Amino acid sequence: MMQRRGGIALGIVLALVAVVAVAIALFDWNLLRGPIAERVTRATGRSFAIRGDLTVDWSRHPTITARDVVLGNARWSTEPTMASVRAISVRIDPWPLFSRRVALPVLTVDAPQVHLERNPRGQDNWHDLLPKSDTPSRWRFDVDTIRINEGRLRWLDRPAGSDVSVTVRSQGKDVRDSTLQFSATGQYQRQALQLAGRVGSPQRLQQALADRNRNYPLQFAGTVGTTRVAANGQVRGLQRLEGLDAQFELSGPSLAALYPILGVPLPATPRYAVSGRLRHDAAVWDLSKIAGRIGNSDIAGDFRVDRGRTPQFISANLHSQRLDLADLSGFLGARDNQSGKPKTVPGPRVLPQARFSVEKLNVANADVKLRGRRIQTADLPLDDFNAHLLLQDGVLTLDPLEFGVAGGKLAGKVRLNSRAAPIETRIALQASHMSLRRLVPKLDLGEKASAGLVGGRAQLAMRGDSVAQMAASADGELALLMQGGRTSKLLMRLANLDLAYSAAILLFGDEQIDIRCAVAGFGAKDGRLTANTLLLDTEKQVVNGQGWINLKDETLALQLRAKPKDISLVALRGPILIDGTLGKPQVRPSLAQPAGRAAVAAALATVAPPLALLPLIDLGGAKDAPCAQLLAKPQTKTAPAVTPKPGARPGTTPTPQPHERQGTWNRR
């Protein structure tokens, strides 16, 4: 009897199960599309629809498939759809549901398309997508395997000028360990973008999104604008990109091209290629172990950007074993930002006329140190280089700024205030113990001649938005000094057009004479450099000079006149003129005075031949210059014009100052 009742009960249960199974199998799951869409719309505030079939395949792990699923966009967007999928399939393990855990052994997304957007007002279309709750959910979601087929994502950031399309697909036979291959094209920060790479599996992506301490692998290469970039590393805190640790490579025509991409103000440079380690933690980007080349220079060191400060703060410690100063000409505005090529100076000018980018000086503060061991330049023999750059609220200071020059040293300080309009610049330089022969190797001093040690100083205040404008407004003083050395006796005699002694030297051989001192002192006023001291004193002659250099139009007019310390029988005593432009200076003798002396001598020869040499005789008598006094304190400031004293004899005229002397060489 009991067995019979048990059999009947089992039969009823099996029948009910069969009825339920038949009912489920015959149930039209599409009837649930409306309720599901209504609930999702209410939760997200966006329209939602399952426009295709909703089906369930029953097995030990039932699979639910929804086709043609569409999620609407924010109301302000011009794109009606934020996300859509051709089909999404979810395989469910039903038993963990009893413990409030949704376990999904497999999640397959077919042809997903996602549109992420930020409008000109800074609103994004994903921020308020999911409702916020102060109470954590009691349900937990676990996904074992995710597979994406033909995924597409569009990132549109109108304020930043970015419109990027990304295609994503799973790669690999083992879906658990498969990677996501991606390619990206479009515009980033108004720069053409083309990237390709791969990231970790969807499972690792899910884990990284859920746990901020998990790393997510990332590898890509491509171009942004004219810059080629490659990286291989890991991302931490994927939701907010809190951390990054990767090996990177960057190359391009100019570092300045990175400014619209990264927002870091870098100077224009020639073509570069650098690599190193890039780490990102919160608001700090740290580039370490940098190695590479910029133009003809090698570069190494560390570079750090702190975006958490306002403005951002840049610190760097860079060094170079071989530094070409031409590669740093971008600091002077002499290179194009995008191409990195030198800018041509129009016409015969030599001073760069390109305007400085004041914008870059105000988007960051900086503390940068740069050292170079071997220095390459077109003309100057530099030994090493040391600079410390500070940028604080638009005021740039180079202190110290040091060069090893021709065995000596050039050191100083530069201050540039970009907050003033035009830019205010102050320069203070001091030079010492420089060898003239090394400083000007093309200067022909004779085979046995030697050059002394050169020093000097400069104090200049300038205003202007380019190097040319600054030079054209220069106020201050400059001085160049030399002590010691030897030069050719013939050279000094020819400087005075001393024909008798020059002929004797040619017949009996040249000699070397000591240089007591050489002093050049210029006063600068509104871009005009006036020679207030221009002197070369040797044991046989004193050479004095006068004139000016005009930095506004880059012209010069200098006059050098030699006076012997001993007697000469035939001396035309013609001055030497140096004029023309800074780009093409001309050195020539002034023939007016020698021609006059020769004409007088010829006239006397016709009247009284024994007196013909009298106009050509120079009795000499030049005194030694006060070298010690001039070397200690050269005259750089223009002395005021001398006015006659009361009671002076009629007809006396005060000696004009060098800048007041008249003549074709001093007409400006």
ABEGO torsion letter per residue (X at the ends): XAAAAAAAAAAAAAAAAAAAAAAAAABBAAAAAAAAAAAAAAAAGBBBBBABBBBBBBBABBBBBBBGBBBBBBAABABABABBBABBBBBBBAAAAAAGBBBBABBBBBGBBBBBBBBAAGBBAAAAABBBBABBBABBBBBABBBBBGBBBBBBBAAAGBBBBBBBBBBEABAAABBBBBBBBEBBGGBBBBBBBBBBBAAAAAAAAABAABBBBBBBBEBBEABBBBBBBBBBGAAAGABBBBBBBBBEABAAAAAAAAGBBBBBBBBBBBBEBBBBBEABBBBBGBBEBBEABBBBEBBBBBAABOBBBBBBBBBBABBBAAAAAAAAGABBAAAGBBBBBBEABABBABBBBAAAAAABBBBBBBBBABBBBAABBBABBBBBBBBBGGBBBBOBBBBBBGGBBBBEBBBBBAABOBBBBBBBBBBBGBBAAAABAABBAEAABBBBBBBEBBBBBBBEABAAAAAAABBEBBBBBBBEEBBBAAAAAAAAGBAAAAAAAAAAEBBBBBBABBBBBBBBBGGBBBBABBBBBBAABBBBBBEBBBAAAGBBBBBBBBBBABBBABBAGBBBBBBEBAABBBBBBBAAAAAAAAAAAAAAAAABAAAAAAAABBAEGBBBBBAAAAAABBBABBBBBBBBBBGBBBGBBBBBBAAABBEAAAAX
